[in-house]
Amino acid sequence: MILRKCNSAILFLVGLTLCGCSRTLAPQRFTGFESALPESLALVRESKHVFLRGVDGKNYYPAPIVFDMAETYRQFEIPAGDHQITIYYEYGEIVSNDSTIPVRLEPGHTYAFRPNVDKFFVSFGTLSTGKWQAVLVDDTQIRQLPAPPATAPAP
């Protein structure tokens, strides 16, 4: 009886891990902006396989999450104003080079990324024909910020 309950619990946990569900972590201050006033902050969310690498030349390299098969997105509090945000696209075996885009963040607004990946994205090992063009969307005003040029994935 106890063995059956343990097996059921293990199967349930494995099922949750393999379901492919994404999760979003609680907001955190981006490194270097810890002293910013709360009312001056904007929230930048990773989404749709676009991840934040750095802001204004300050890079963030999170520790890997072991056994996390689902997508895990982070949310960062960043002071409002003009910034250079460095991002990358990662979906399965496809990983792009870092791309830096200029953005103007408004206090109290929430932003998320949209990758705009080519429909005919073909990848053979380290060779790829696809391009992506990340845009930042202001979820507060439901508008898209100006887009940077398209970027090819890393070889």
Phi, psi and omega in degrees: 000313180294319179299320179296319179294321178295316178299318179296318180294319179295316178299320178297314180295319178296318179299318177296320181293321185270358187290346178081011180287146176263159177220153181242127180281162179297149180300146176220153177288137177288141182309130179099348181243024184297332184269001180294144179291140183305323182286351180262004188267148169244156180251124179246121182254137169284145180195159175049043175072016174253125186239147182274127179258322184195165176225125178053040177083358176266110183271152179235120178240095182290153175292141180295146178265109185290138178064020179266098183273345179273165176283134177240119180254144179252162176233134183237137173269124183228138179301145177297157178128190181275131181219161170251111182257129179257127184228168173212158180252133178217122178216105183063237181277352183268118179228130182269169167289163174292145178229129180254128181235142176279138178222154172240113182263141178257142180297138178080357180269156178243133183237148176220159182264150171230123187281332184048066181275143176307142178291329181257061182273108181246132181229126177238096182064242181268357179261139180216146178257355187274156174229159177221154181223099182286138173233152178255129182251130176276102181292337181289317180255003181048061177217153181265135175282160180305141184268143173279174177294157180293148182235135177278150177295161179293145178288000000 
